[in-house]
Amino acid sequence: MSKSEMPSSRRGSTREARQTFLKRLERLIRMRRDYREDLNPLGIRLLDRAIEATFQDCVDFGGAKEARDLMTGYVPAGDGT
């Protein structure tokens, strides 16, 4: 089903879901940055996995560009932390 064939209520819910995932991604990245020194390696890995999963949710709901913009400067554990 293409976007044009999708009922307007479904398009609205998709838009709301995309916004929810983008806000969640922004929050998780902020938490990763703000609590980097306080978290043990397992906590950092947990946040990194949540960030990766939420990024994919953003992509799945049409927010790839916005999600990539939010991910600018994010470096997962093991890649420089």
N, C-alpha and C positions, 0 to 999 in steps of 0.2 A: 504494500500500500504506500503510495507516494504521499508527500506532504499535502499536495493539493487534494488528494482523495480522503485525507484524514478528517474526521469530524472536528469542528472548531473546538469543542470541549476537550478533545484529546490533545490537540495542538497546544492548548492552554496548559494542560497538565504537564506536557512535555517541557514547555517553557519554564514552568514552575520547578520541575525536577532539575532542569539544567541549572537554574539559578541556585537552587538548594545545594547541588553538588559543587558549584563554583564557590559558594560561600564556605562550604565545608573544607574545600581544598585550601582556600585562603587561610582559614583558621588553623588547619593542621600544619601548614608551612610556618605560620607565625609561632605556633607552639613549639615546633622543632627548633626554630631559631632562638626563641626566648628561653627555653628550658634546656638547651644543649649541654650546659655545664652541670645541670642538676640531675640529668638522667644517666642511668647506667646503660651499658651497651644493649641490653635487652629492650629497655624502654625506647632507645633511639631506633632500634630495628623495628619495633612495633609501630612507631610513628611513621617510619619510612614505608612500611608495607601499607599502612592506612593511606598515606599520600599517594602511593602508586595505584592502589585500587580506586581511590576517589578520582584521580586523574583519568583513569580509564572510564569511569562512570561519566565524567564530563565529556569525554570524546564520544561515547556512545549516545549521549543526548544532544550532540551537536555543538558542544562548547569547546572544541579542540583549540581554536585560536586563543580564546580567553584563558584556557587552562595552561597552554604553553607560555603565555605572557606571565601568568602567576608563578610558573615554575622557573622563570629566569633567576639564576643565582642559587637555586636549590641544588645541593650536592648531597646525594644519599650517603649513608655510612659505608665505609669501605672504599669510597671514591674521593677521599681527601679530608675526612673528619678525624 
